[in-house]
Amino acid sequence: MFYDKEKLSEPIKLKIWSRRSCILPQFIDFIAQVYNGKNFISLKITEDMVGHKFGEFSKTRKKSKTNLLSQKKSGSDLQRKNRVS
């Protein structure tokens, strides 16, 4: 699986289902598509990622709607306070 990066015109895309696999130095400058249980998330592998697991870079959970609603309410409260001042 060793590729000559200089001869390739476009980056190699790897589809990865195993989130617990380790990122190796041979994967640098490749584009990995990591499966998060529903769809594939693309990421470009850099030198800083070597030694980490693929799963660390693909989120599997969504932001909760209750947190988003509370942030919107607190933002509107600040706008009301600024109008009164």
PyMOL Python script that loads the backbone (N, CA, C, O; Angstrom):
from pymol import cmd

cmd.read_pdbstr("""\
ATOM      1  N   MET A   1       0.817  -1.189   0.000  1.00  0.00           N
ATOM      2  CA  MET A   1       0.000   0.000   0.000  1.00  0.00           C
ATOM      3  C   MET A   1       0.861   1.253   0.000  1.00  0.00           C
ATOM      4  O   MET A   1       0.397   2.316   0.413  1.00  0.00           O
ATOM      5  N   PHE A   2       2.060   1.154  -0.438  1.00  0.00           N
ATOM      6  CA  PHE A   2       2.925   2.310  -0.506  1.00  0.00           C
ATOM      7  C   PHE A   2       2.794   2.937  -1.882  1.00  0.00           C
ATOM      8  O   PHE A   2       2.962   2.265  -2.900  1.00  0.00           O
ATOM      9  N   TYR A   3       2.493   4.234  -1.908  1.00  0.00           N
ATOM     10  CA  TYR A   3       2.270   4.950  -3.145  1.00  0.00           C
ATOM     11  C   TYR A   3       3.347   5.999  -3.323  1.00  0.00           C
ATOM     12  O   TYR A   3       3.819   6.582  -2.346  1.00  0.00           O
ATOM     13  N   ASP A   4       3.735   6.239  -4.544  1.00  0.00           N
ATOM     14  CA  ASP A   4       4.661   7.317  -4.831  1.00  0.00           C
ATOM     15  C   ASP A   4       3.834   8.592  -4.976  1.00  0.00           C
ATOM     16  O   ASP A   4       3.145   8.780  -5.979  1.00  0.00           O
ATOM     17  N   LYS A   5       3.904   9.458  -3.984  1.00  0.00           N
ATOM     18  CA  LYS A   5       3.053  10.646  -3.940  1.00  0.00           C
ATOM     19  C   LYS A   5       3.350  11.614  -5.077  1.00  0.00           C
ATOM     20  O   LYS A   5       2.468  12.358  -5.506  1.00  0.00           O
ATOM     21  N   GLU A   6       4.580  11.609  -5.564  1.00  0.00           N
ATOM     22  CA  GLU A   6       4.939  12.545  -6.623  1.00  0.00           C
ATOM     23  C   GLU A   6       4.304  12.170  -7.960  1.00  0.00           C
ATOM     24  O   GLU A   6       4.050  13.051  -8.781  1.00  0.00           O
ATOM     25  N   LYS A   7       4.047  10.897  -8.196  1.00  0.00           N
ATOM     26  CA  LYS A   7       3.477  10.451  -9.458  1.00  0.00           C
ATOM     27  C   LYS A   7       1.955  10.603  -9.512  1.00  0.00           C
ATOM     28  O   LYS A   7       1.369  10.552 -10.594  1.00  0.00           O
ATOM     29  N   LEU A   8       1.319  10.785  -8.375  1.00  0.00           N
ATOM     30  CA  LEU A   8      -0.140  10.870  -8.342  1.00  0.00           C
ATOM     31  C   LEU A   8      -0.602  12.283  -8.629  1.00  0.00           C
ATOM     32  O   LEU A   8      -0.031  13.242  -8.109  1.00  0.00           O
ATOM     33  N   SER A   9      -1.635  12.422  -9.455  1.00  0.00           N
ATOM     34  CA  SER A   9      -2.156  13.744  -9.787  1.00  0.00           C
ATOM     35  C   SER A   9      -3.182  14.223  -8.765  1.00  0.00           C
ATOM     36  O   SER A   9      -3.324  15.428  -8.555  1.00  0.00           O
ATOM     37  N   GLU A  10      -3.882  13.319  -8.139  1.00  0.00           N
ATOM     38  CA  GLU A  10      -4.873  13.701  -7.132  1.00  0.00           C
ATOM     39  C   GLU A  10      -4.639  12.870  -5.868  1.00  0.00           C
ATOM     40  O   GLU A  10      -4.095  11.768  -5.943  1.00  0.00           O
ATOM     41  N   PRO A  11      -5.047  13.392  -4.710  1.00  0.00           N
ATOM     42  CA  PRO A  11      -4.803  12.651  -3.468  1.00  0.00           C
ATOM     43  C   PRO A  11      -5.620  11.354  -3.405  1.00  0.00           C
ATOM     44  O   PRO A  11      -6.696  11.248  -3.994  1.00  0.00           O
ATOM     45  N   ILE A  12      -5.092  10.398  -2.693  1.00  0.00           N
ATOM     46  CA  ILE A  12      -5.759   9.105  -2.544  1.00  0.00           C
ATOM     47  C   ILE A  12      -6.828   9.225  -1.465  1.00  0.00           C
ATOM     48  O   ILE A  12      -6.591   9.803  -0.404  1.00  0.00           O
ATOM     49  N   LYS A  13      -8.004   8.675  -1.746  1.00  0.00           N
ATOM     50  CA  LYS A  13      -9.096   8.677  -0.776  1.00  0.00           C
ATOM     51  C   LYS A  13      -9.240   7.273  -0.206  1.00  0.00           C
ATOM     52  O   LYS A  13      -9.412   6.303  -0.944  1.00  0.00           O
ATOM     53  N   LEU A  14      -9.169   7.181   1.101  1.00  0.00           N
ATOM     54  CA  LEU A  14      -9.311   5.909   1.794  1.00  0.00           C
ATOM     55  C   LEU A  14     -10.633   5.891   2.540  1.00  0.00           C
ATOM     56  O   LEU A  14     -10.917   6.823   3.293  1.00  0.00           O
ATOM     57  N   LYS A  15     -11.441   4.873   2.357  1.00  0.00           N
ATOM     58  CA  LYS A  15     -12.666   4.716   3.138  1.00  0.00           C
ATOM     59  C   LYS A  15     -12.347   3.797   4.301  1.00  0.00           C
ATOM     60  O   LYS A  15     -11.857   2.684   4.113  1.00  0.00           O
ATOM     61  N   ILE A  16     -12.632   4.276   5.513  1.00  0.00           N
ATOM     62  CA  ILE A  16     -12.249   3.548   6.711  1.00  0.00           C
ATOM     63  C   ILE A  16     -13.480   3.346   7.582  1.00  0.00           C
ATOM     64  O   ILE A  16     -14.147   4.309   7.960  1.00  0.00           O
ATOM     65  N   TRP A  17     -13.776   2.091   7.896  1.00  0.00           N
ATOM     66  CA  TRP A  17     -14.880   1.770   8.785  1.00  0.00           C
ATOM     67  C   TRP A  17     -14.396   1.586  10.218  1.00  0.00           C
ATOM     68  O   TRP A  17     -15.166   1.781  11.159  1.00  0.00           O
ATOM     69  N   SER A  18     -13.154   1.220  10.392  1.00  0.00           N
ATOM     70  CA  SER A  18     -12.613   0.947  11.719  1.00  0.00           C
ATOM     71  C   SER A  18     -12.090   2.235  12.344  1.00  0.00           C
ATOM     72  O   SER A  18     -11.015   2.714  11.983  1.00  0.00           O
ATOM     73  N   ARG A  19     -12.848   2.791  13.275  1.00  0.00           N
ATOM     74  CA  ARG A  19     -12.464   4.027  13.942  1.00  0.00           C
ATOM     75  C   ARG A  19     -11.320   3.810  14.928  1.00  0.00           C
ATOM     76  O   ARG A  19     -10.648   4.765  15.318  1.00  0.00           O
ATOM     77  N   ARG A  20     -11.098   2.572  15.330  1.00  0.00           N
ATOM     78  CA  ARG A  20     -10.045   2.307  16.312  1.00  0.00           C
ATOM     79  C   ARG A  20      -8.685   2.057  15.678  1.00  0.00           C
ATOM     80  O   ARG A  20      -7.709   1.816  16.388  1.00  0.00           O
ATOM     81  N   SER A  21      -8.606   2.111  14.352  1.00  0.00           N
ATOM     82  CA  SER A  21      -7.333   1.921  13.661  1.00  0.00           C
ATOM     83  C   SER A  21      -6.425   3.127  13.884  1.00  0.00           C
ATOM     84  O   SER A  21      -6.889   4.263  13.988  1.00  0.00           O
ATOM     85  N   CYS A  22      -5.145   2.861  13.954  1.00  0.00           N
ATOM     86  CA  CYS A  22      -4.151   3.900  14.210  1.00  0.00           C
ATOM     87  C   CYS A  22      -3.727   4.555  12.893  1.00  0.00           C
ATOM     88  O   CYS A  22      -3.646   3.887  11.863  1.00  0.00           O
ATOM     89  N   ILE A  23      -3.460   5.848  12.929  1.00  0.00           N
ATOM     90  CA  ILE A  23      -3.007   6.570  11.746  1.00  0.00           C
ATOM     91  C   ILE A  23      -1.496   6.398  11.640  1.00  0.00           C
ATOM     92  O   ILE A  23      -0.764   6.724  12.574  1.00  0.00           O
ATOM     93  N   LEU A  24      -1.039   5.895  10.522  1.00  0.00           N
ATOM     94  CA  LEU A  24       0.375   5.615  10.295  1.00  0.00           C
ATOM     95  C   LEU A  24       1.030   6.736   9.484  1.00  0.00           C
ATOM     96  O   LEU A  24       0.339   7.489   8.798  1.00  0.00           O
ATOM     97  N   PRO A  25       2.352   6.846   9.560  1.00  0.00           N
ATOM     98  CA  PRO A  25       3.039   7.892   8.785  1.00  0.00           C
ATOM     99  C   PRO A  25       2.852   7.757   7.272  1.00  0.00           C
ATOM    100  O   PRO A  25       2.983   8.747   6.553  1.00  0.00           O
ATOM    101  N   GLN A  26       2.553   6.566   6.779  1.00  0.00           N
ATOM    102  CA  GLN A  26       2.349   6.381   5.348  1.00  0.00           C
ATOM    103  C   GLN A  26       1.078   7.061   4.850  1.00  0.00           C
ATOM    104  O   GLN A  26       0.924   7.264   3.646  1.00  0.00           O
ATOM    105  N   PHE A  27       0.165   7.416   5.752  1.00  0.00           N
ATOM    106  CA  PHE A  27      -1.112   8.018   5.375  1.00  0.00           C
ATOM    107  C   PHE A  27      -1.048   9.532   5.247  1.00  0.00           C
ATOM    108  O   PHE A  27      -2.053  10.150   4.894  1.00  0.00           O
ATOM    109  N   ILE A  28       0.090  10.150   5.520  1.00  0.00           N
ATOM    110  CA  ILE A  28       0.191  11.612   5.477  1.00  0.00           C
ATOM    111  C   ILE A  28      -0.133  12.108   4.072  1.00  0.00           C
ATOM    112  O   ILE A  28       0.319  11.533   3.081  1.00  0.00           O
ATOM    113  N   ASP A  29      -0.915  13.173   3.996  1.00  0.00           N
ATOM    114  CA  ASP A  29      -1.389  13.824   2.758  1.00  0.00           C
ATOM    115  C   ASP A  29      -2.442  13.019   2.023  1.00  0.00           C
ATOM    116  O   ASP A  29      -2.792  13.374   0.898  1.00  0.00           O
ATOM    117  N   PHE A  30      -2.964  11.949   2.609  1.00  0.00           N
ATOM    118  CA  PHE A  30      -4.089  11.224   2.029  1.00  0.00           C
ATOM    119  C   PHE A  30      -5.378  11.830   2.571  1.00  0.00           C
ATOM    120  O   PHE A  30      -5.368  12.530   3.584  1.00  0.00           O
ATOM    121  N   ILE A  31      -6.469  11.560   1.899  1.00  0.00           N
ATOM    122  CA  ILE A  31      -7.783  11.963   2.391  1.00  0.00           C
ATOM    123  C   ILE A  31      -8.484  10.701   2.878  1.00  0.00           C
ATOM    124  O   ILE A  31      -8.694   9.757   2.115  1.00  0.00           O
ATOM    125  N   ALA A  32      -8.840  10.699   4.149  1.00  0.00           N
ATOM    126  CA  ALA A  32      -9.523   9.548   4.736  1.00  0.00           C
ATOM    127  C   ALA A  32     -10.994   9.890   4.926  1.00  0.00           C
ATOM    128  O   ALA A  32     -11.338  10.991   5.355  1.00  0.00           O
ATOM    129  N   GLN A  33     -11.837   8.951   4.607  1.00  0.00           N
ATOM    130  CA  GLN A  33     -13.271   9.094   4.852  1.00  0.00           C
ATOM    131  C   GLN A  33     -13.621   8.098   5.944  1.00  0.00           C
ATOM    132  O   GLN A  33     -13.662   6.890   5.708  1.00  0.00           O
ATOM    133  N   VAL A  34     -13.874   8.614   7.144  1.00  0.00           N
ATOM    134  CA  VAL A  34     -14.096   7.779   8.316  1.00  0.00           C
ATOM    135  C   VAL A  34     -15.594   7.637   8.548  1.00  0.00           C
ATOM    136  O   VAL A  34     -16.325   8.628   8.562  1.00  0.00           O
ATOM    137  N   TYR A  35     -16.042   6.411   8.728  1.00  0.00           N
ATOM    138  CA  TYR A  35     -17.464   6.124   8.941  1.00  0.00           C
ATOM    139  C   TYR A  35     -17.822   6.400  10.399  1.00  0.00           C
ATOM    140  O   TYR A  35     -17.154   5.902  11.304  1.00  0.00           O
ATOM    141  N   ASN A  36     -18.866   7.185  10.632  1.00  0.00           N
ATOM    142  CA  ASN A  36     -19.261   7.514  12.004  1.00  0.00           C
ATOM    143  C   ASN A  36     -20.538   6.797  12.431  1.00  0.00           C
ATOM    144  O   ASN A  36     -21.117   7.143  13.461  1.00  0.00           O
ATOM    145  N   GLY A  37     -20.982   5.823  11.675  1.00  0.00           N
ATOM    146  CA  GLY A  37     -22.187   5.082  11.999  1.00  0.00           C
ATOM    147  C   GLY A  37     -23.352   5.432  11.108  1.00  0.00           C
ATOM    148  O   GLY A  37     -24.310   4.668  10.997  1.00  0.00           O
ATOM    149  N   LYS A  38     -23.273   6.594  10.468  1.00  0.00           N
ATOM    150  CA  LYS A  38     -24.353   7.014   9.576  1.00  0.00           C
ATOM    151  C   LYS A  38     -23.825   7.387   8.194  1.00  0.00           C
ATOM    152  O   LYS A  38     -24.398   6.993   7.178  1.00  0.00           O
ATOM    153  N   ASN A  39     -22.738   8.141   8.158  1.00  0.00           N
ATOM    154  CA  ASN A  39     -22.150   8.549   6.893  1.00  0.00           C
ATOM    155  C   ASN A  39     -20.633   8.699   7.050  1.00  0.00           C
ATOM    156  O   ASN A  39     -20.095   8.536   8.146  1.00  0.00           O
ATOM    157  N   PHE A  40     -19.958   9.009   5.957  1.00  0.00           N
ATOM    158  CA  PHE A  40     -18.510   9.153   5.975  1.00  0.00           C
ATOM    159  C   PHE A  40     -18.129  10.617   6.147  1.00  0.00           C
ATOM    160  O   PHE A  40     -18.713  11.498   5.515  1.00  0.00           O
ATOM    161  N   ILE A  41     -17.154  10.869   6.998  1.00  0.00           N
ATOM    162  CA  ILE A  41     -16.651  12.214   7.240  1.00  0.00           C
ATOM    163  C   ILE A  41     -15.249  12.295   6.654  1.00  0.00           C
ATOM    164  O   ILE A  41     -14.386  11.492   7.007  1.00  0.00           O
ATOM    165  N   SER A  42     -15.011  13.251   5.767  1.00  0.00           N
ATOM    166  CA  SER A  42     -13.711  13.395   5.116  1.00  0.00           C
ATOM    167  C   SER A  42     -12.755  14.199   5.985  1.00  0.00           C
ATOM    168  O   SER A  42     -13.148  15.176   6.624  1.00  0.00           O
ATOM    169  N   LEU A  43     -11.506  13.779   6.000  1.00  0.00           N
ATOM    170  CA  LEU A  43     -10.473  14.539   6.683  1.00  0.00           C
ATOM    171  C   LEU A  43      -9.141  14.307   5.994  1.00  0.00           C
ATOM    172  O   LEU A  43      -8.848  13.206   5.530  1.00  0.00           O
ATOM    173  N   LYS A  44      -8.343  15.355   5.935  1.00  0.00           N
ATOM    174  CA  LYS A  44      -7.013  15.245   5.344  1.00  0.00           C
ATOM    175  C   LYS A  44      -6.039  14.939   6.471  1.00  0.00           C
ATOM    176  O   LYS A  44      -6.031  15.614   7.500  1.00  0.00           O
ATOM    177  N   ILE A  45      -5.234  13.935   6.271  1.00  0.00           N
ATOM    178  CA  ILE A  45      -4.331  13.480   7.318  1.00  0.00           C
ATOM    179  C   ILE A  45      -3.045  14.308   7.268  1.00  0.00           C
ATOM    180  O   ILE A  45      -2.413  14.444   6.221  1.00  0.00           O
ATOM    181  N   THR A  46      -2.677  14.855   8.424  1.00  0.00           N
ATOM    182  CA  THR A  46      -1.468  15.661   8.556  1.00  0.00           C
ATOM    183  C   THR A  46      -0.490  14.958   9.486  1.00  0.00           C
ATOM    184  O   THR A  46      -0.809  13.918  10.063  1.00  0.00           O
ATOM    185  N   GLU A  47       0.693  15.525   9.627  1.00  0.00           N
ATOM    186  CA  GLU A  47       1.725  14.934  10.473  1.00  0.00           C
ATOM    187  C   GLU A  47       1.308  14.913  11.940  1.00  0.00           C
ATOM    188  O   GLU A  47       1.712  14.017  12.681  1.00  0.00           O
ATOM    189  N   ASP A  48       0.510  15.881  12.365  1.00  0.00           N
ATOM    190  CA  ASP A  48       0.087  15.954  13.763  1.00  0.00           C
ATOM    191  C   ASP A  48      -0.850  14.814  14.146  1.00  0.00           C
ATOM    192  O   ASP A  48      -0.974  14.490  15.327  1.00  0.00           O
ATOM    193  N   MET A  49      -1.503  14.209  13.176  1.00  0.00           N
ATOM    194  CA  MET A  49      -2.474  13.150  13.447  1.00  0.00           C
ATOM    195  C   MET A  49      -1.840  11.773  13.610  1.00  0.00           C
ATOM    196  O   MET A  49      -2.498  10.844  14.078  1.00  0.00           O
ATOM    197  N   VAL A  50      -0.567  11.627  13.229  1.00  0.00           N
ATOM    198  CA  VAL A  50       0.096  10.317  13.271  1.00  0.00           C
ATOM    199  C   VAL A  50       0.144   9.817  14.710  1.00  0.00           C
ATOM    200  O   VAL A  50       0.530  10.549  15.621  1.00  0.00           O
ATOM    201  N   GLY A  51      -0.253   8.556  14.901  1.00  0.00           N
ATOM    202  CA  GLY A  51      -0.268   7.952  16.227  1.00  0.00           C
ATOM    203  C   GLY A  51      -1.621   8.008  16.899  1.00  0.00           C
ATOM    204  O   GLY A  51      -1.856   7.280  17.865  1.00  0.00           O
ATOM    205  N   HIS A  52      -2.523   8.856  16.414  1.00  0.00           N
ATOM    206  CA  HIS A  52      -3.867   8.938  16.965  1.00  0.00           C
ATOM    207  C   HIS A  52      -4.762   7.928  16.257  1.00  0.00           C
ATOM    208  O   HIS A  52      -4.342   7.273  15.303  1.00  0.00           O
ATOM    209  N   LYS A  53      -5.986   7.811  16.727  1.00  0.00           N
ATOM    210  CA  LYS A  53      -6.965   6.914  16.114  1.00  0.00           C
ATOM    211  C   LYS A  53      -7.861   7.717  15.167  1.00  0.00           C
ATOM    212  O   LYS A  53      -8.073   8.914  15.363  1.00  0.00           O
ATOM    213  N   PHE A  54      -8.379   7.049  14.145  1.00  0.00           N
ATOM    214  CA  PHE A  54      -9.265   7.720  13.194  1.00  0.00           C
ATOM    215  C   PHE A  54     -10.532   8.230  13.869  1.00  0.00           C
ATOM    216  O   PHE A  54     -11.069   9.268  13.483  1.00  0.00           O
ATOM    217  N   GLY A  55     -11.007   7.510  14.868  1.00  0.00           N
ATOM    218  CA  GLY A  55     -12.241   7.887  15.545  1.00  0.00           C
ATOM    219  C   GLY A  55     -12.159   9.194  16.297  1.00  0.00           C
ATOM    220  O   GLY A  55     -13.190   9.800  16.588  1.00  0.00           O
ATOM    221  N   GLU A  56     -10.962   9.644  16.619  1.00  0.00           N
ATOM    222  CA  GLU A  56     -10.809  10.904  17.347  1.00  0.00           C
ATOM    223  C   GLU A  56     -11.184  12.104  16.490  1.00  0.00           C
ATOM    224  O   GLU A  56     -11.453  13.183  17.018  1.00  0.00           O
ATOM    225  N   PHE A  57     -11.206  11.928  15.183  1.00  0.00           N
ATOM    226  CA  PHE A  57     -11.420  13.043  14.278  1.00  0.00           C
ATOM    227  C   PHE A  57     -12.784  13.008  13.595  1.00  0.00           C
ATOM    228  O   PHE A  57     -13.040  13.828  12.713  1.00  0.00           O
ATOM    229  N   SER A  58     -13.657  12.093  13.971  1.00  0.00           N
ATOM    230  CA  SER A  58     -14.996  12.060  13.387  1.00  0.00           C
ATOM    231  C   SER A  58     -16.021  11.981  14.518  1.00  0.00           C
ATOM    232  O   SER A  58     -16.045  11.022  15.289  1.00  0.00           O
ATOM    233  N   LYS A  59     -16.852  12.991  14.597  1.00  0.00           N
ATOM    234  CA  LYS A  59     -17.872  13.036  15.643  1.00  0.00           C
ATOM    235  C   LYS A  59     -18.987  12.055  15.320  1.00  0.00           C
ATOM    236  O   LYS A  59     -19.362  11.878  14.161  1.00  0.00           O
ATOM    237  N   THR A  60     -19.513  11.419  16.366  1.00  0.00           N
ATOM    238  CA  THR A  60     -20.600  10.469  16.171  1.00  0.00           C
ATOM    239  C   THR A  60     -21.917  10.995  16.729  1.00  0.00           C
ATOM    240  O   THR A  60     -22.970  10.395  16.509  1.00  0.00           O
ATOM    241  N   ARG A  61     -21.863  12.091  17.435  1.00  0.00           N
ATOM    242  CA  ARG A  61     -23.076  12.620  18.065  1.00  0.00           C
ATOM    243  C   ARG A  61     -23.373  14.028  17.573  1.00  0.00           C
ATOM    244  O   ARG A  61     -22.474  14.791  17.221  1.00  0.00           O
ATOM    245  N   LYS A  62     -24.653  14.347  17.561  1.00  0.00           N
ATOM    246  CA  LYS A  62     -25.087  15.672  17.164  1.00  0.00           C
ATOM    247  C   LYS A  62     -25.125  16.570  18.389  1.00  0.00           C
ATOM    248  O   LYS A  62     -25.117  16.090  19.523  1.00  0.00           O
ATOM    249  N   LYS A  63     -25.165  17.875  18.156  1.00  0.00           N
ATOM    250  CA  LYS A  63     -25.387  18.797  19.261  1.00  0.00           C
ATOM    251  C   LYS A  63     -26.834  18.665  19.694  1.00  0.00           C
ATOM    252  O   LYS A  63     -27.728  18.512  18.862  1.00  0.00           O
ATOM    253  N   SER A  64     -27.060  18.723  20.989  1.00  0.00           N
ATOM    254  CA  SER A  64     -28.428  18.564  21.461  1.00  0.00           C
ATOM    255  C   SER A  64     -29.240  19.824  21.177  1.00  0.00           C
ATOM    256  O   SER A  64     -28.717  20.938  21.211  1.00  0.00           O
ATOM    257  N   LYS A  65     -30.501  19.630  20.902  1.00  0.00           N
ATOM    258  CA  LYS A  65     -31.374  20.754  20.586  1.00  0.00           C
ATOM    259  C   LYS A  65     -31.647  21.613  21.813  1.00  0.00           C
ATOM    260  O   LYS A  65     -31.877  22.816  21.684  1.00  0.00           O
ATOM    261  N   THR A  66     -31.626  21.015  23.004  1.00  0.00           N
ATOM    262  CA  THR A  66     -31.891  21.797  24.207  1.00  0.00           C
ATOM    263  C   THR A  66     -30.784  22.808  24.458  1.00  0.00           C
ATOM    264  O   THR A  66     -31.065  23.916  24.915  1.00  0.00           O
ATOM    265  N   ASN A  67     -29.542  22.462  24.175  1.00  0.00           N
ATOM    266  CA  ASN A  67     -28.458  23.418  24.343  1.00  0.00           C
ATOM    267  C   ASN A  67     -28.583  24.563  23.352  1.00  0.00           C
ATOM    268  O   ASN A  67     -28.325  25.716  23.698  1.00  0.00           O
ATOM    269  N   LEU A  68     -28.975  24.258  22.134  1.00  0.00           N
ATOM    270  CA  LEU A  68     -29.134  25.305  21.137  1.00  0.00           C
ATOM    271  C   LEU A  68     -30.261  26.252  21.511  1.00  0.00           C
ATOM    272  O   LEU A  68     -30.142  27.462  21.319  1.00  0.00           O
ATOM    273  N   LEU A  69     -31.355  25.716  22.045  1.00  0.00           N
ATOM    274  CA  LEU A  69     -32.472  26.560  22.451  1.00  0.00           C
ATOM    275  C   LEU A  69     -32.096  27.451  23.621  1.00  0.00           C
ATOM    276  O   LEU A  69     -32.478  28.621  23.651  1.00  0.00           O
ATOM    277  N   SER A  70     -31.354  26.922  24.586  1.00  0.00           N
ATOM    278  CA  SER A  70     -30.965  27.723  25.735  1.00  0.00           C
ATOM    279  C   SER A  70     -30.006  28.832  25.332  1.00  0.00           C
ATOM    280  O   SER A  70     -30.036  29.913  25.919  1.00  0.00           O
ATOM    281  N   GLN A  71     -29.159  28.585  24.342  1.00  0.00           N
ATOM    282  CA  GLN A  71     -28.246  29.619  23.856  1.00  0.00           C
ATOM    283  C   GLN A  71     -29.017  30.717  23.146  1.00  0.00           C
ATOM    284  O   GLN A  71     -28.681  31.894  23.278  1.00  0.00           O
ATOM    285  N   LYS A  72     -30.049  30.347  22.391  1.00  0.00           N
ATOM    286  CA  LYS A  72     -30.854  31.352  21.707  1.00  0.00           C
ATOM    287  C   LYS A  72     -31.597  32.218  22.717  1.00  0.00           C
ATOM    288  O   LYS A  72     -31.684  33.434  22.547  1.00  0.00           O
ATOM    289  N   LYS A  73     -32.141  31.594  23.780  1.00  0.00           N
ATOM    290  CA  LYS A  73     -32.870  32.349  24.795  1.00  0.00           C
ATOM    291  C   LYS A  73     -31.949  33.307  25.522  1.00  0.00           C
ATOM    292  O   LYS A  73     -32.310  34.462  25.749  1.00  0.00           O
ATOM    293  N   SER A  74     -30.764  32.845  25.891  1.00  0.00           N
ATOM    294  CA  SER A  74     -29.839  33.719  26.617  1.00  0.00           C
ATOM    295  C   SER A  74     -29.389  34.864  25.728  1.00  0.00           C
ATOM    296  O   SER A  74     -29.164  35.970  26.221  1.00  0.00           O
ATOM    297  N   GLY A  75     -29.254  34.632  24.446  1.00  0.00           N
ATOM    298  CA  GLY A  75     -28.890  35.691  23.509  1.00  0.00           C
ATOM    299  C   GLY A  75     -29.986  36.722  23.388  1.00  0.00           C
ATOM    300  O   GLY A  75     -29.698  37.916  23.304  1.00  0.00           O
ATOM    301  N   SER A  76     -31.240  36.295  23.378  1.00  0.00           N
ATOM    302  CA  SER A  76     -32.350  37.245  23.282  1.00  0.00           C
ATOM    303  C   SER A  76     -32.503  38.024  24.575  1.00  0.00           C
ATOM    304  O   SER A  76     -32.906  39.187  24.544  1.00  0.00           O
ATOM    305  N   ASP A  77     -32.184  37.402  25.732  1.00  0.00           N
ATOM    306  CA  ASP A  77     -32.220  38.118  27.004  1.00  0.00           C
ATOM    307  C   ASP A  77     -31.192  39.235  27.025  1.00  0.00           C
ATOM    308  O   ASP A  77     -31.467  40.313  27.553  1.00  0.00           O
ATOM    309  N   LEU A  78     -30.023  39.002  26.466  1.00  0.00           N
ATOM    310  CA  LEU A  78     -28.991  40.029  26.419  1.00  0.00           C
ATOM    311  C   LEU A  78     -29.429  41.188  25.541  1.00  0.00           C
ATOM    312  O   LEU A  78     -29.137  42.343  25.851  1.00  0.00           O
ATOM    313  N   GLN A  79     -30.119  40.899  24.458  1.00  0.00           N
ATOM    314  CA  GLN A  79     -30.585  41.963  23.579  1.00  0.00           C
ATOM    315  C   GLN A  79     -31.641  42.804  24.285  1.00  0.00           C
ATOM    316  O   GLN A  79     -31.659  44.025  24.126  1.00  0.00           O
ATOM    317  N   ARG A  80     -32.511  42.182  25.055  1.00  0.00           N
ATOM    318  CA  ARG A  80     -33.525  42.930  25.815  1.00  0.00           C
ATOM    319  C   ARG A  80     -32.878  43.838  26.848  1.00  0.00           C
ATOM    320  O   ARG A  80     -33.281  44.989  27.013  1.00  0.00           O
ATOM    321  N   LYS A  81     -31.869  43.315  27.546  1.00  0.00           N
ATOM    322  CA  LYS A  81     -31.183  44.120  28.556  1.00  0.00           C
ATOM    323  C   LYS A  81     -30.484  45.317  27.932  1.00  0.00           C
ATOM    324  O   LYS A  81     -30.461  46.402  28.513  1.00  0.00           O
ATOM    325  N   ASN A  82     -29.916  45.121  26.756  1.00  0.00           N
ATOM    326  CA  ASN A  82     -29.233  46.221  26.086  1.00  0.00           C
ATOM    327  C   ASN A  82     -30.216  47.291  25.627  1.00  0.00           C
ATOM    328  O   ASN A  82     -29.867  48.471  25.602  1.00  0.00           O
ATOM    329  N   ARG A  83     -31.421  46.909  25.267  1.00  0.00           N
ATOM    330  CA  ARG A  83     -32.435  47.894  24.849  1.00  0.00           C
ATOM    331  C   ARG A  83     -32.869  48.747  26.028  1.00  0.00           C
ATOM    332  O   ARG A  83     -33.089  49.949  25.875  1.00  0.00           O
ATOM    333  N   VAL A  84     -32.997  48.136  27.210  1.00  0.00           N
ATOM    334  CA  VAL A  84     -33.468  48.850  28.389  1.00  0.00           C
ATOM    335  C   VAL A  84     -32.409  49.826  28.874  1.00  0.00           C
ATOM    336  O   VAL A  84     -32.749  50.905  29.360  1.00  0.00           O
ATOM    337  N   SER A  85     -31.158  49.481  28.756  1.00  0.00           N
ATOM    338  CA  SER A  85     -30.060  50.308  29.280  1.00  0.00           C
ATOM    339  C   SER A  85     -29.922  51.605  28.592  1.00  0.00           C
ATOM    340  O   SER A  85     -29.041  52.394  28.933  1.00  0.00           O
TER     341      SER A  85
END
""", "prot")
cmd.dss("prot")
cmd.show_as("cartoon", "prot")
cmd.util.cbc("prot")
cmd.orient("prot")
